[in-house]
Amino acid sequence: MTVVAHLSPTQRRRRGRIETGIRFAAPFLDLLLLAGDRLSRAVDREDPEPLAVRRLSPDLQRALAHGRRD
């Protein structure tokens, strides 16, 4: 069982104001994210070339398999 301290009236008012501000700002932030997503898709229409695959050295493979870093 977790014991939590009770909030003072000042803390409850402050929390309420912050939560109200977040509720008010959420739709605008969602629109900002949507616009940024659309803009990034419009700007970067070309398919990037796939990255070249690099092989790890056997020593590094062993170190990673055992959770070590040398």
All heavy atoms as TSV, in Angstrom:
chain	resi	resn	atom	element	x	y	z
A	1	MET	N	N	0.842	-1.172	0.000
A	1	MET	CA	C	0.000	0.000	0.000
A	1	MET	C	C	0.891	1.240	0.000
A	1	MET	O	O	1.820	1.362	0.772
A	1	MET	CB	C	-0.894	-0.033	1.235
A	1	MET	CG	C	-1.823	1.111	1.326
A	1	MET	SD	S	-2.912	0.843	2.729
A	1	MET	CE	C	-4.010	2.142	2.461
A	2	THR	N	N	0.590	2.176	-0.878
A	2	THR	CA	C	1.387	3.384	-1.004
A	2	THR	C	C	0.720	4.522	-0.229
A	2	THR	O	O	-0.480	4.742	-0.333
A	2	THR	CB	C	1.510	3.789	-2.475
A	2	THR	OG1	O	2.061	2.702	-3.193
A	2	THR	CG2	C	2.390	5.003	-2.628
A	3	VAL	N	N	1.522	5.211	0.541
A	3	VAL	CA	C	1.016	6.348	1.297
A	3	VAL	C	C	1.368	7.615	0.528
A	3	VAL	O	O	2.515	7.841	0.173
A	3	VAL	CB	C	1.641	6.389	2.711
A	3	VAL	CG1	C	1.143	7.590	3.470
A	3	VAL	CG2	C	1.334	5.110	3.459
A	4	VAL	N	N	0.356	8.444	0.260
A	4	VAL	CA	C	0.551	9.671	-0.502
A	4	VAL	C	C	0.092	10.844	0.355
A	4	VAL	O	O	-0.960	10.785	0.980
A	4	VAL	CB	C	-0.257	9.633	-1.818
A	4	VAL	CG1	C	-0.073	10.909	-2.606
A	4	VAL	CG2	C	0.152	8.437	-2.649
A	5	ALA	N	N	0.879	11.887	0.367
A	5	ALA	CA	C	0.514	13.070	1.141
A	5	ALA	C	C	-0.669	13.773	0.484
A	5	ALA	O	O	-0.831	13.772	-0.732
A	5	ALA	CB	C	1.699	14.028	1.222
A	6	HIS	N	N	-1.513	14.377	1.280
A	6	HIS	CA	C	-2.656	15.129	0.773
A	6	HIS	C	C	-2.176	16.476	0.244
A	6	HIS	O	O	-1.275	17.096	0.802
A	6	HIS	CB	C	-3.693	15.345	1.880
A	6	HIS	CG	C	-4.314	14.062	2.333
A	6	HIS	ND1	N	-5.252	13.404	1.581
A	6	HIS	CD2	C	-4.121	13.320	3.444
A	6	HIS	CE1	C	-5.615	12.310	2.215
A	6	HIS	NE2	N	-4.930	12.229	3.351
A	7	LEU	N	N	-2.810	16.923	-0.830
A	7	LEU	CA	C	-2.449	18.211	-1.411
A	7	LEU	C	C	-3.090	19.340	-0.623
A	7	LEU	O	O	-4.234	19.232	-0.174
A	7	LEU	CB	C	-2.921	18.281	-2.861
A	7	LEU	CG	C	-2.286	17.298	-3.838
A	7	LEU	CD1	C	-2.926	17.443	-5.201
A	7	LEU	CD2	C	-0.792	17.504	-3.925
A	8	SER	N	N	-2.347	20.411	-0.508
A	8	SER	CA	C	-2.892	21.596	0.151
A	8	SER	C	C	-3.854	22.288	-0.824
A	8	SER	O	O	-3.823	22.022	-2.024
A	8	SER	CB	C	-1.759	22.544	0.545
A	8	SER	OG	O	-1.200	23.138	-0.603
A	9	PRO	N	N	-4.709	23.173	-0.336
A	9	PRO	CA	C	-5.613	23.896	-1.248
A	9	PRO	C	C	-4.873	24.660	-2.345
A	9	PRO	O	O	-5.314	24.702	-3.496
A	9	PRO	CB	C	-6.359	24.860	-0.316
A	9	PRO	CG	C	-6.311	24.202	1.014
A	9	PRO	CD	C	-4.995	23.479	1.065
A	10	THR	N	N	-3.735	25.239	-2.015
A	10	THR	CA	C	-2.936	25.958	-3.023
A	10	THR	C	C	-2.434	24.998	-4.092
A	10	THR	O	O	-2.471	25.305	-5.291
A	10	THR	CB	C	-1.742	26.670	-2.348
A	10	THR	OG1	O	-2.237	27.533	-1.340
A	10	THR	CG2	C	-0.927	27.454	-3.357
A	11	GLN	N	N	-1.962	23.835	-3.670
A	11	GLN	CA	C	-1.468	22.845	-4.627
A	11	GLN	C	C	-2.600	22.327	-5.518
A	11	GLN	O	O	-2.406	22.111	-6.711
A	11	GLN	CB	C	-0.802	21.686	-3.887
A	11	GLN	CG	C	0.502	22.058	-3.236
A	11	GLN	CD	C	1.038	20.957	-2.338
A	11	GLN	OE1	O	0.260	20.242	-1.692
A	11	GLN	NE2	N	2.349	20.828	-2.284
A	12	ARG	N	N	-3.793	22.132	-4.944
A	12	ARG	CA	C	-4.939	21.678	-5.738
A	12	ARG	C	C	-5.333	22.727	-6.779
A	12	ARG	O	O	-5.633	22.390	-7.928
A	12	ARG	CB	C	-6.121	21.362	-4.834
A	12	ARG	CG	C	-6.004	20.016	-4.160
A	12	ARG	CD	C	-7.325	19.649	-3.534
A	12	ARG	NE	N	-7.611	20.582	-2.445
A	12	ARG	CZ	C	-7.671	20.252	-1.174
A	12	ARG	NH1	N	-7.494	19.014	-0.807
A	12	ARG	NH2	N	-7.925	21.165	-0.255
A	13	ARG	N	N	-5.335	24.003	-6.390
A	13	ARG	CA	C	-5.656	25.068	-7.345
A	13	ARG	C	C	-4.621	25.124	-8.461
A	13	ARG	O	O	-4.973	25.258	-9.644
A	13	ARG	CB	C	-5.713	26.423	-6.629
A	13	ARG	CG	C	-7.021	26.687	-5.927
A	13	ARG	CD	C	-7.147	28.145	-5.509
A	13	ARG	NE	N	-6.054	28.608	-4.663
A	13	ARG	CZ	C	-6.023	28.503	-3.332
A	13	ARG	NH1	N	-7.004	27.943	-2.690
A	13	ARG	NH2	N	-4.984	28.960	-2.658
A	14	ARG	N	N	-3.339	25.029	-8.094
A	14	ARG	CA	C	-2.270	25.079	-9.099
A	14	ARG	C	C	-2.393	23.900	-10.060
A	14	ARG	O	O	-2.283	24.050	-11.277
A	14	ARG	CB	C	-0.903	25.075	-8.418
A	14	ARG	CG	C	0.240	25.175	-9.423
A	14	ARG	CD	C	1.575	25.304	-8.749
A	14	ARG	NE	N	1.633	26.587	-8.059
A	14	ARG	CZ	C	2.260	26.787	-6.905
A	14	ARG	NH1	N	2.887	25.800	-6.327
A	14	ARG	NH2	N	2.273	27.966	-6.353
A	15	ARG	N	N	-2.646	22.699	-9.522
A	15	ARG	CA	C	-2.800	21.524	-10.375
A	15	ARG	C	C	-3.997	21.705	-11.306
A	15	ARG	O	O	-3.937	21.381	-12.493
A	15	ARG	CB	C	-2.986	20.264	-9.531
A	15	ARG	CG	C	-3.089	19.007	-10.398
A	15	ARG	CD	C	-3.276	17.771	-9.605
A	15	ARG	NE	N	-4.594	17.799	-8.975
A	15	ARG	CZ	C	-5.038	16.884	-8.138
A	15	ARG	NH1	N	-4.256	15.875	-7.791
A	15	ARG	NH2	N	-6.244	16.964	-7.627
A	16	GLY	N	N	-5.093	22.237	-10.788
A	16	GLY	CA	C	-6.273	22.476	-11.611
A	16	GLY	C	C	-6.002	23.447	-12.744
A	16	GLY	O	O	-6.455	23.242	-13.880
A	17	ARG	N	N	-5.275	24.511	-12.450
A	17	ARG	CA	C	-4.939	25.492	-13.485
A	17	ARG	C	C	-4.062	24.877	-14.571
A	17	ARG	O	O	-4.258	25.132	-15.767
A	17	ARG	CB	C	-4.229	26.687	-12.870
A	17	ARG	CG	C	-5.135	27.568	-12.057
A	17	ARG	CD	C	-4.382	28.720	-11.433
A	17	ARG	NE	N	-5.237	29.477	-10.537
A	17	ARG	CZ	C	-4.836	30.033	-9.413
A	17	ARG	NH1	N	-3.574	29.949	-9.043
A	17	ARG	NH2	N	-5.683	30.704	-8.654
A	18	ILE	N	N	-3.092	24.088	-14.143
A	18	ILE	CA	C	-2.192	23.453	-15.114
A	18	ILE	C	C	-2.969	22.468	-15.980
A	18	ILE	O	O	-2.816	22.442	-17.207
A	18	ILE	CB	C	-1.014	22.765	-14.392
A	18	ILE	CG1	C	-0.088	23.828	-13.789
A	18	ILE	CG2	C	-0.238	21.853	-15.342
A	18	ILE	CD1	C	0.978	23.289	-12.874
A	19	GLU	N	N	-3.830	21.656	-15.370
A	19	GLU	CA	C	-4.623	20.702	-16.131
A	19	GLU	C	C	-5.571	21.412	-17.096
A	19	GLU	O	O	-5.765	20.976	-18.229
A	19	GLU	CB	C	-5.387	19.779	-15.196
A	19	GLU	CG	C	-4.483	18.796	-14.475
A	19	GLU	CD	C	-5.224	17.929	-13.475
A	19	GLU	OE1	O	-6.443	18.131	-13.265
A	19	GLU	OE2	O	-4.577	17.040	-12.902
A	20	THR	N	N	-6.153	22.529	-16.667
A	20	THR	CA	C	-7.026	23.308	-17.547
A	20	THR	C	C	-6.228	23.871	-18.720
A	20	THR	O	O	-6.693	23.846	-19.869
A	20	THR	CB	C	-7.701	24.450	-16.765
A	20	THR	OG1	O	-8.471	23.881	-15.702
A	20	THR	CG2	C	-8.594	25.285	-17.660
A	21	GLY	N	N	-5.040	24.370	-18.445
A	21	GLY	CA	C	-4.185	24.889	-19.518
A	21	GLY	C	C	-3.820	23.812	-20.523
A	21	GLY	O	O	-3.826	24.049	-21.737
A	22	ILE	N	N	-3.533	22.621	-20.027
A	22	ILE	CA	C	-3.194	21.512	-20.926
A	22	ILE	C	C	-4.408	21.129	-21.765
A	22	ILE	O	O	-4.296	20.896	-22.973
A	22	ILE	CB	C	-2.661	20.309	-20.124
A	22	ILE	CG1	C	-1.288	20.650	-19.538
A	22	ILE	CG2	C	-2.579	19.059	-20.992
A	22	ILE	CD1	C	-0.772	19.633	-18.547
A	23	ARG	N	N	-5.588	21.059	-21.137
A	23	ARG	CA	C	-6.810	20.739	-21.878
A	23	ARG	C	C	-7.092	21.788	-22.949
A	23	ARG	O	O	-7.548	21.471	-24.043
A	23	ARG	CB	C	-8.003	20.639	-20.930
A	23	ARG	CG	C	-8.173	19.263	-20.380
A	23	ARG	CD	C	-9.510	19.146	-19.639
A	23	ARG	NE	N	-9.186	18.660	-18.297
A	23	ARG	CZ	C	-9.314	19.358	-17.183
A	23	ARG	NH1	N	-9.823	20.558	-17.204
A	23	ARG	NH2	N	-8.976	18.845	-16.032
A	24	PHE	N	N	-6.836	23.045	-22.643
A	24	PHE	CA	C	-7.065	24.131	-23.596
A	24	PHE	C	C	-6.061	24.073	-24.750
A	24	PHE	O	O	-6.415	24.305	-25.912
A	24	PHE	CB	C	-6.959	25.478	-22.877
A	24	PHE	CG	C	-7.167	26.654	-23.766
A	24	PHE	CD1	C	-8.425	26.974	-24.237
A	24	PHE	CD2	C	-6.094	27.451	-24.140
A	24	PHE	CE1	C	-8.618	28.066	-25.069
A	24	PHE	CE2	C	-6.269	28.541	-24.967
A	24	PHE	CZ	C	-7.536	28.852	-25.437
A	25	ALA	N	N	-4.810	23.753	-24.446
A	25	ALA	CA	C	-3.755	23.766	-25.459
A	25	ALA	C	C	-3.725	22.497	-26.308
A	25	ALA	O	O	-3.185	22.519	-27.422
A	25	ALA	CB	C	-2.397	23.957	-24.787
A	26	ALA	N	N	-4.294	21.397	-25.835
A	26	ALA	CA	C	-4.186	20.111	-26.529
A	26	ALA	C	C	-4.657	20.159	-27.982
A	26	ALA	O	O	-3.952	19.659	-28.867
A	26	ALA	CB	C	-4.914	19.029	-25.743
A	27	PRO	N	N	-5.818	20.723	-28.297
A	27	PRO	CA	C	-6.230	20.743	-29.713
A	27	PRO	C	C	-5.270	21.532	-30.604
A	27	PRO	O	O	-5.005	21.130	-31.737
A	27	PRO	CB	C	-7.608	21.423	-29.690
A	27	PRO	CG	C	-8.096	21.287	-28.292
A	27	PRO	CD	C	-6.871	21.252	-27.432
A	28	PHE	N	N	-4.733	22.618	-30.094
A	28	PHE	CA	C	-3.780	23.407	-30.881
A	28	PHE	C	C	-2.470	22.645	-31.084
A	28	PHE	O	O	-1.880	22.685	-32.165
A	28	PHE	CB	C	-3.517	24.751	-30.205
A	28	PHE	CG	C	-4.758	25.586	-30.067
A	28	PHE	CD1	C	-5.355	25.751	-28.835
A	28	PHE	CD2	C	-5.333	26.175	-31.178
A	28	PHE	CE1	C	-6.504	26.505	-28.704
A	28	PHE	CE2	C	-6.496	26.929	-31.069
A	28	PHE	CZ	C	-7.088	27.096	-29.824
A	29	LEU	N	N	-2.046	21.938	-30.059
A	29	LEU	CA	C	-0.822	21.144	-30.192
A	29	LEU	C	C	-1.033	19.985	-31.163
A	29	LEU	O	O	-0.132	19.641	-31.932
A	29	LEU	CB	C	-0.373	20.632	-28.819
A	29	LEU	CG	C	0.048	21.720	-27.829
A	29	LEU	CD1	C	0.314	21.107	-26.464
A	29	LEU	CD2	C	1.262	22.468	-28.342
A	30	ASP	N	N	-2.226	19.382	-31.143
A	30	ASP	CA	C	-2.536	18.321	-32.106
A	30	ASP	C	C	-2.487	18.855	-33.533
A	30	ASP	O	O	-1.949	18.201	-34.429
A	30	ASP	CB	C	-3.922	17.727	-31.826
A	30	ASP	CG	C	-3.943	16.890	-30.562
A	30	ASP	OD1	O	-2.874	16.440	-30.119
A	30	ASP	OD2	O	-5.053	16.680	-30.026
A	31	LEU	N	N	-3.048	20.050	-33.751
A	31	LEU	CA	C	-2.994	20.656	-35.086
A	31	LEU	C	C	-1.561	20.969	-35.504
A	31	LEU	O	O	-1.190	20.796	-36.664
A	31	LEU	CB	C	-3.830	21.933	-35.126
A	31	LEU	CG	C	-5.335	21.734	-35.129
A	31	LEU	CD1	C	-6.041	23.081	-35.004
A	31	LEU	CD2	C	-5.773	21.016	-36.389
A	32	LEU	N	N	-0.753	21.423	-34.552
A	32	LEU	CA	C	0.648	21.710	-34.850
A	32	LEU	C	C	1.390	20.436	-35.261
A	32	LEU	O	O	2.156	20.437	-36.231
A	32	LEU	CB	C	1.321	22.350	-33.633
A	32	LEU	CG	C	2.783	22.750	-33.783
A	32	LEU	CD1	C	2.918	23.864	-34.811
A	32	LEU	CD2	C	3.335	23.190	-32.447
A	33	LEU	N	N	1.139	19.345	-34.555
A	33	LEU	CA	C	1.767	18.073	-34.917
A	33	LEU	C	C	1.293	17.592	-36.282
A	33	LEU	O	O	2.085	17.094	-37.088
A	33	LEU	CB	C	1.467	17.008	-33.862
A	33	LEU	CG	C	2.198	17.158	-32.538
A	33	LEU	CD1	C	1.655	16.149	-31.535
A	33	LEU	CD2	C	3.679	16.968	-32.728
A	34	LEU	N	N	0.006	17.734	-36.559
A	34	LEU	CA	C	-0.533	17.327	-37.851
A	34	LEU	C	C	0.087	18.150	-38.975
A	34	LEU	O	O	0.499	17.605	-40.004
A	34	LEU	CB	C	-2.053	17.483	-37.856
A	34	LEU	CG	C	-2.753	17.113	-39.152
A	34	LEU	CD1	C	-2.606	15.622	-39.430
A	34	LEU	CD2	C	-4.217	17.502	-39.079
A	35	ALA	N	N	0.169	19.459	-38.787
A	35	ALA	CA	C	0.759	20.326	-39.813
A	35	ALA	C	C	2.231	19.983	-40.033
A	35	ALA	O	O	2.701	19.931	-41.181
A	35	ALA	CB	C	0.614	21.787	-39.396
A	36	GLY	N	N	2.958	19.736	-38.955
A	36	GLY	CA	C	4.365	19.369	-39.099
A	36	GLY	C	C	4.542	18.050	-39.824
A	36	GLY	O	O	5.448	17.887	-40.650
A	37	ASP	N	N	3.662	17.096	-39.541
A	37	ASP	CA	C	3.725	15.803	-40.221
A	37	ASP	C	C	3.467	15.972	-41.710
A	37	ASP	O	O	4.196	15.432	-42.547
A	37	ASP	CB	C	2.706	14.852	-39.599
A	37	ASP	CG	C	2.719	13.493	-40.266
A	37	ASP	OD1	O	3.792	12.858	-40.288
A	37	ASP	OD2	O	1.649	13.081	-40.776
A	38	ARG	N	N	2.419	16.736	-42.053
A	38	ARG	CA	C	2.088	16.959	-43.472
A	38	ARG	C	C	3.211	17.703	-44.183
A	38	ARG	O	O	3.552	17.390	-45.316
A	38	ARG	CB	C	0.783	17.741	-43.606
A	38	ARG	CG	C	-0.412	17.043	-43.045
A	38	ARG	CD	C	-0.694	15.786	-43.832
A	38	ARG	NE	N	-1.703	15.000	-43.159
A	38	ARG	CZ	C	-2.770	14.511	-43.745
A	38	ARG	NH1	N	-2.946	14.706	-45.030
A	38	ARG	NH2	N	-3.624	13.795	-43.065
A	39	LEU	N	N	3.785	18.686	-43.509
A	39	LEU	CA	C	4.862	19.455	-44.114
A	39	LEU	C	C	6.089	18.579	-44.362
A	39	LEU	O	O	6.693	18.624	-45.428
A	39	LEU	CB	C	5.242	20.647	-43.229
A	39	LEU	CG	C	6.369	21.532	-43.733
A	39	LEU	CD1	C	5.962	22.213	-45.030
A	39	LEU	CD2	C	6.743	22.559	-42.682
A	40	SER	N	N	6.427	17.744	-43.393
A	40	SER	CA	C	7.612	16.897	-43.572
A	40	SER	C	C	7.397	15.887	-44.690
A	40	SER	O	O	8.322	15.557	-45.421
A	40	SER	CB	C	7.949	16.179	-42.262
A	40	SER	OG	O	6.980	15.203	-41.962
A	41	ARG	N	N	6.164	15.407	-44.839
A	41	ARG	CA	C	5.883	14.476	-45.944
A	41	ARG	C	C	5.942	15.198	-47.287
A	41	ARG	O	O	6.382	14.617	-48.286
A	41	ARG	CB	C	4.516	13.831	-45.761
A	41	ARG	CG	C	4.473	12.861	-44.610
A	41	ARG	CD	C	3.046	12.391	-44.373
A	41	ARG	NE	N	2.928	11.678	-43.140
A	41	ARG	CZ	C	2.878	10.352	-43.053
A	41	ARG	NH1	N	2.947	9.627	-44.141
A	41	ARG	NH2	N	2.769	9.777	-41.875
A	42	ALA	N	N	5.493	16.429	-47.343
A	42	ALA	CA	C	5.506	17.179	-48.596
A	42	ALA	C	C	6.925	17.552	-49.005
A	42	ALA	O	O	7.263	17.532	-50.191
A	42	ALA	CB	C	4.662	18.439	-48.460
A	43	VAL	N	N	7.758	17.882	-48.047
A	43	VAL	CA	C	9.128	18.298	-48.345
A	43	VAL	C	C	9.984	17.114	-48.755
A	43	VAL	O	O	10.792	17.200	-49.673
A	43	VAL	CB	C	9.742	19.015	-47.115
A	43	VAL	CG1	C	11.227	19.232	-47.306
A	43	VAL	CG2	C	9.034	20.329	-46.875
A	44	ASP	N	N	9.802	15.976	-48.126
A	44	ASP	CA	C	10.642	14.797	-48.388
A	44	ASP	C	C	9.837	13.748	-49.136
A	44	ASP	O	O	9.460	12.731	-48.593
A	44	ASP	CB	C	11.172	14.231	-47.071
A	44	ASP	CG	C	12.205	13.149	-47.282
A	44	ASP	OD1	O	12.848	13.138	-48.332
A	44	ASP	OD2	O	12.365	12.308	-46.382
A	45	ARG	N	N	9.554	14.009	-50.407
A	45	ARG	CA	C	8.746	13.089	-51.198
A	45	ARG	C	C	9.564	11.949	-51.788
A	45	ARG	O	O	9.015	10.928	-52.167
A	45	ARG	CB	C	8.034	13.832	-52.320
A	45	ARG	CG	C	6.947	14.722	-51.812
A	45	ARG	CD	C	6.149	15.264	-52.981
A	45	ARG	NE	N	4.941	15.867	-52.485
A	45	ARG	CZ	C	3.761	15.279	-52.476
A	45	ARG	NH1	N	3.641	14.060	-52.936
A	45	ARG	NH2	N	2.707	15.894	-52.008
A	46	GLU	N	N	10.846	12.114	-51.913
A	46	GLU	CA	C	11.649	11.075	-52.547
A	46	GLU	C	C	11.973	9.962	-51.544
A	46	GLU	O	O	12.066	10.188	-50.342
A	46	GLU	CB	C	12.942	11.658	-53.090
A	46	GLU	CG	C	13.826	12.235	-51.998
A	46	GLU	CD	C	14.877	13.143	-52.549
A	46	GLU	OE1	O	14.557	13.960	-53.419
A	46	GLU	OE2	O	16.013	13.032	-52.101
A	47	ASP	N	N	12.093	8.773	-52.055
A	47	ASP	CA	C	12.458	7.648	-51.210
A	47	ASP	C	C	13.962	7.678	-50.974
A	47	ASP	O	O	14.741	7.720	-51.928
A	47	ASP	CB	C	12.080	6.316	-51.867
A	47	ASP	CG	C	10.588	6.100	-51.893
A	47	ASP	OD1	O	9.911	6.640	-50.999
A	47	ASP	OD2	O	10.107	5.396	-52.794
A	48	PRO	N	N	14.380	7.659	-49.726
A	48	PRO	CA	C	15.825	7.668	-49.476
A	48	PRO	C	C	16.430	6.322	-49.874
A	48	PRO	O	O	15.766	5.290	-49.865
A	48	PRO	CB	C	15.914	7.880	-47.968
A	48	PRO	CG	C	14.628	7.360	-47.442
A	48	PRO	CD	C	13.603	7.612	-48.513
A	49	GLU	N	N	17.690	6.374	-50.251
A	49	GLU	CA	C	18.379	5.137	-50.579
A	49	GLU	C	C	18.588	4.352	-49.290
A	49	GLU	O	O	18.850	4.924	-48.234
A	49	GLU	CB	C	19.728	5.447	-51.229
A	49	GLU	CG	C	19.596	6.092	-52.590
A	49	GLU	CD	C	20.944	6.270	-53.239
A	49	GLU	OE1	O	21.873	5.502	-52.935
A	49	GLU	OE2	O	21.054	7.193	-54.059
A	50	PRO	N	N	18.461	3.040	-49.360
A	50	PRO	CA	C	18.658	2.252	-48.137
A	50	PRO	C	C	20.094	2.371	-47.635
A	50	PRO	O	O	21.031	2.508	-48.423
A	50	PRO	CB	C	18.340	0.820	-48.575
A	50	PRO	CG	C	18.375	0.828	-50.055
A	50	PRO	CD	C	18.139	2.230	-50.511
A	51	LEU	N	N	20.222	2.355	-46.332
A	51	LEU	CA	C	21.549	2.439	-45.740
A	51	LEU	C	C	22.312	1.152	-45.971
A	51	LEU	O	O	21.734	0.062	-45.964
A	51	LEU	CB	C	21.435	2.705	-44.237
A	51	LEU	CG	C	20.753	4.009	-43.839
A	51	LEU	CD1	C	20.594	4.063	-42.334
A	51	LEU	CD2	C	21.571	5.192	-44.333
A	52	ALA	N	N	23.598	1.276	-46.175
A	52	ALA	CA	C	24.433	0.099	-46.376
A	52	ALA	C	C	24.521	-0.685	-45.073
A	52	ALA	O	O	24.639	-0.120	-43.988
A	52	ALA	CB	C	25.826	0.525	-46.826
A	53	VAL	N	N	24.449	-1.992	-45.174
A	53	VAL	CA	C	24.529	-2.856	-43.997
A	53	VAL	C	C	25.996	-3.074	-43.670
A	53	VAL	O	O	26.804	-3.386	-44.543
A	53	VAL	CB	C	23.840	-4.213	-44.281
A	53	VAL	CG1	C	23.991	-5.141	-43.090
A	53	VAL	CG2	C	22.396	-3.992	-44.619
A	54	ARG	N	N	26.334	-2.873	-42.402
A	54	ARG	CA	C	27.715	-3.083	-41.968
A	54	ARG	C	C	27.773	-4.303	-41.072
A	54	ARG	O	O	26.925	-4.504	-40.222
A	54	ARG	CB	C	28.219	-1.868	-41.190
A	54	ARG	CG	C	28.382	-0.658	-42.059
A	54	ARG	CD	C	28.847	0.537	-41.313
A	54	ARG	NE	N	29.844	0.219	-40.301
A	54	ARG	CZ	C	30.286	1.078	-39.406
A	54	ARG	NH1	N	29.821	2.291	-39.382
A	54	ARG	NH2	N	31.178	0.728	-38.518
A	55	ARG	N	N	28.774	-5.089	-41.270
A	55	ARG	CA	C	28.985	-6.278	-40.439
A	55	ARG	C	C	29.838	-5.894	-39.238
A	55	ARG	O	O	30.784	-5.122	-39.345
A	55	ARG	CB	C	29.713	-7.367	-41.223
A	55	ARG	CG	C	28.944	-7.857	-42.408
A	55	ARG	CD	C	27.908	-8.835	-41.959
A	55	ARG	NE	N	27.181	-9.337	-43.122
A	55	ARG	CZ	C	26.003	-9.851	-43.046
A	55	ARG	NH1	N	25.388	-9.939	-41.895
A	55	ARG	NH2	N	25.406	-10.287	-44.107
A	56	LEU	N	N	29.487	-6.445	-38.080
A	56	LEU	CA	C	30.278	-6.215	-36.873
A	56	LEU	C	C	31.444	-7.189	-36.844
A	56	LEU	O	O	31.346	-8.319	-37.312
A	56	LEU	CB	C	29.418	-6.424	-35.631
A	56	LEU	CG	C	28.214	-5.495	-35.474
A	56	LEU	CD1	C	27.433	-5.885	-34.234
A	56	LEU	CD2	C	28.659	-4.057	-35.380
A	57	SER	N	N	32.528	-6.753	-36.246
A	57	SER	CA	C	33.672	-7.640	-36.108
A	57	SER	C	C	33.303	-8.767	-35.142
A	57	SER	O	O	32.455	-8.588	-34.264
A	57	SER	CB	C	34.883	-6.880	-35.585
A	57	SER	OG	O	34.656	-6.499	-34.242
A	58	PRO	N	N	33.914	-9.929	-35.273
A	58	PRO	CA	C	33.604	-11.044	-34.368
A	58	PRO	C	C	33.829	-10.691	-32.892
A	58	PRO	O	O	33.066	-11.112	-32.026
A	58	PRO	CB	C	34.553	-12.153	-34.819
A	58	PRO	CG	C	34.867	-11.819	-36.247
A	58	PRO	CD	C	34.838	-10.326	-36.330
A	59	ASP	N	N	34.868	-9.896	-32.599
A	59	ASP	CA	C	35.124	-9.503	-31.210
A	59	ASP	C	C	33.972	-8.667	-30.665
A	59	ASP	O	O	33.529	-8.862	-29.533
A	59	ASP	CB	C	36.427	-8.702	-31.104
A	59	ASP	CG	C	37.643	-9.549	-31.427
A	59	ASP	OD1	O	37.554	-10.791	-31.260
A	59	ASP	OD2	O	38.666	-8.972	-31.830
A	60	LEU	N	N	33.483	-7.741	-31.460
A	60	LEU	CA	C	32.381	-6.886	-31.031
A	60	LEU	C	C	31.091	-7.697	-30.900
A	60	LEU	O	O	30.307	-7.469	-29.982
A	60	LEU	CB	C	32.198	-5.731	-32.019
A	60	LEU	CG	C	31.167	-4.671	-31.640
A	60	LEU	CD1	C	31.458	-4.100	-30.244
A	60	LEU	CD2	C	31.148	-3.566	-32.657
A	61	GLN	N	N	30.879	-8.648	-31.791
A	61	GLN	CA	C	29.697	-9.509	-31.689
A	61	GLN	C	C	29.704	-10.278	-30.373
A	61	GLN	O	O	28.689	-10.379	-29.693
A	61	GLN	CB	C	29.644	-10.482	-32.860
A	61	GLN	CG	C	29.261	-9.841	-34.168
A	61	GLN	CD	C	29.278	-10.849	-35.312
A	61	GLN	OE1	O	29.637	-12.006	-35.133
A	61	GLN	NE2	N	28.915	-10.397	-36.490
A	62	ARG	N	N	30.874	-10.826	-30.007
A	62	ARG	CA	C	30.982	-11.580	-28.727
A	62	ARG	C	C	30.745	-10.665	-27.551
A	62	ARG	O	O	30.038	-11.008	-26.597
A	62	ARG	CB	C	32.347	-12.238	-28.634
A	62	ARG	CG	C	32.462	-13.541	-29.386
A	62	ARG	CD	C	33.716	-14.301	-28.999
A	62	ARG	NE	N	34.936	-13.574	-29.354
A	62	ARG	CZ	C	35.498	-13.575	-30.558
A	62	ARG	NH1	N	34.941	-14.256	-31.540
A	62	ARG	NH2	N	36.588	-12.903	-30.782
A	63	ALA	N	N	31.319	-9.459	-27.583
A	63	ALA	CA	C	31.164	-8.521	-26.477
A	63	ALA	C	C	29.704	-8.120	-26.312
A	63	ALA	O	O	29.186	-8.065	-25.190
A	63	ALA	CB	C	32.041	-7.289	-26.703
A	64	LEU	N	N	29.027	-7.871	-27.404
A	64	LEU	CA	C	27.614	-7.508	-27.329
A	64	LEU	C	C	26.761	-8.677	-26.869
A	64	LEU	O	O	25.789	-8.492	-26.137
A	64	LEU	CB	C	27.119	-6.984	-28.674
A	64	LEU	CG	C	27.687	-5.636	-29.132
A	64	LEU	CD1	C	27.239	-5.325	-30.543
A	64	LEU	CD2	C	27.290	-4.545	-28.172
A	65	ALA	N	N	27.114	-9.884	-27.282
A	65	ALA	CA	C	26.356	-11.068	-26.870
A	65	ALA	C	C	26.463	-11.295	-25.363
A	65	ALA	O	O	25.519	-11.773	-24.734
A	65	ALA	CB	C	26.841	-12.291	-27.622
A	66	HIS	N	N	27.593	-10.923	-24.783
A	66	HIS	CA	C	27.805	-11.109	-23.351
A	66	HIS	C	C	27.500	-9.853	-22.548
A	66	HIS	O	O	27.716	-9.819	-21.338
A	66	HIS	CB	C	29.240	-11.558	-23.069
A	66	HIS	CG	C	29.559	-12.901	-23.669
A	66	HIS	ND1	N	28.885	-14.049	-23.326
A	66	HIS	CD2	C	30.448	-13.270	-24.621
A	66	HIS	CE1	C	29.353	-15.064	-24.031
A	66	HIS	NE2	N	30.301	-14.617	-24.821
A	67	GLY	N	N	27.006	-8.796	-23.212
A	67	GLY	CA	C	26.635	-7.577	-22.508
A	67	GLY	C	C	27.807	-6.725	-22.058
A	67	GLY	O	O	27.695	-5.942	-21.153
A	68	ARG	N	N	28.951	-6.885	-22.700
A	68	ARG	CA	C	30.135	-6.110	-22.331
A	68	ARG	C	C	30.403	-5.059	-23.373
A	68	ARG	O	O	30.024	-5.182	-24.520
A	68	ARG	CB	C	31.369	-7.027	-22.272
A	68	ARG	CG	C	31.331	-8.073	-21.230
A	68	ARG	CD	C	32.688	-8.760	-21.141
A	68	ARG	NE	N	33.354	-8.913	-22.420
A	68	ARG	CZ	C	33.597	-10.080	-23.024
A	68	ARG	NH1	N	33.201	-11.189	-22.461
A	68	ARG	NH2	N	34.224	-10.125	-24.161
A	69	ARG	N	N	31.078	-4.032	-22.933
A	69	ARG	CA	C	31.597	-3.006	-23.857
A	69	ARG	C	C	33.081	-2.903	-23.606
A	69	ARG	O	O	33.525	-2.695	-22.509
A	69	ARG	CB	C	30.940	-1.664	-23.598
A	69	ARG	CG	C	29.491	-1.651	-24.010
A	69	ARG	CD	C	28.878	-0.342	-23.748
A	69	ARG	NE	N	29.496	0.661	-24.621
A	69	ARG	CZ	C	29.351	1.959	-24.447
A	69	ARG	NH1	N	28.627	2.413	-23.461
A	69	ARG	NH2	N	29.913	2.799	-25.261
A	70	ASP	N	N	33.857	-3.057	-24.660
A	70	ASP	CA	C	35.326	-2.969	-24.514
A	70	ASP	C	C	35.842	-1.627	-24.915
A	70	ASP	O	O	35.312	-0.913	-25.655
A	70	ASP	CB	C	36.010	-4.057	-25.352
A	70	ASP	CG	C	35.672	-5.448	-24.815
A	70	ASP	OD1	O	35.445	-5.580	-23.601
A	70	ASP	OD2	O	35.619	-6.386	-25.632
